[in-house]
Amino acid sequence: MEKQQLKTLILDAQPELEILSKLNISTEALSKLYHATNKDEELQNDVVLAGFIKEVTKRGGFAGKNVAGAVTASKNALTYANEALARLK
């Protein structure tokens, strides 16, 4: 692959990485839901509803962690993209 073609591909990918690196996701509402319902005896008596709430907080938390990981990975990828561009000059 020619250096110019590679450089163009990297430059095309950078805006996508920049968008991902700027995501800011809050899981505060999920945390509040978890803490408010975790020890609520009345809710715990409704096994089905308690199970649904547990899944909401669990899966929402996983999603939040995955997004946070993607943000970090995107920032790292941008650093490597800049290094690669500098090497291609």
N, C-alpha and C positions, 0 to 999 in steps of 0.2 A: 504494500500500500504506500502510496506517495505521502510524503510528509504534509503537503498542503491539504490533501484529502483528509488525513488524520486530524490535522489542526481544525479543519472545518467541522468535522464530526464532534470534536470536543467542544468547540464553541457553540454548536447547536444544542449540546446536552447541558451546558452550564445554566441556562435559564430554568430548566426543569429542576436542577439541583438547588438553585437559589430559592425557588418557591418552596420546595420541601424543607430546606434548612430554616425557613422563617415561620414554619407552623408553630403555633403556640396553643397547646391543648390543655385545658384545665379539667381535672377530674374531681373538683371540689364538691360538686353536686352529688356525684356518685359516692363520695366519701361520707357526706352528710346522710345520704339515704342508708348506707350500710350501718353507720353508727346509730342512727335513729331506730332502725328496725332490728338490729342484731339481738338485742336483749328485751325486745317488746314481747312480753308473755302472751298478750292477746293475739298478736300476729303469729307467734310461734304455734299457737293452738290451731291455726288454719294452715295445715301442712302444705297444701297446694299453693296458696298465695305466698307463703314464706319461701317455698321453693322457687317460685317465679322471681321474687325479689332477690333472692340469693344469686340466681343466674344473671339477672340484670347487673348487679354490682360486680360479680365475678368477670363476666364477659366484657363489661364496660371497662373494668380495670385492666384487663388484658389488652384491650384495644388502645387504651391510653399509654400503656407501657410500650406497645409496638410502635405507636406514633413517635413517642419520645426517642426510641431507638433509631427510627428512621431519620429523625431530625439530626441526631448525632452522626449517623452514617453519611447523610447528605453533606454535612459540614466537612467531614473528613474527605469525602469524594471531591468536593470543590477544591480543597487544598491540593490533592493529587492532580486534579485537572490543571490547576495553575502551574504546578511543577512540570507537568508534561508539556504544557504550552511553552514554558520558559526553555525547556530542553529542545523543543522543535524550532525555536527562532534561529 
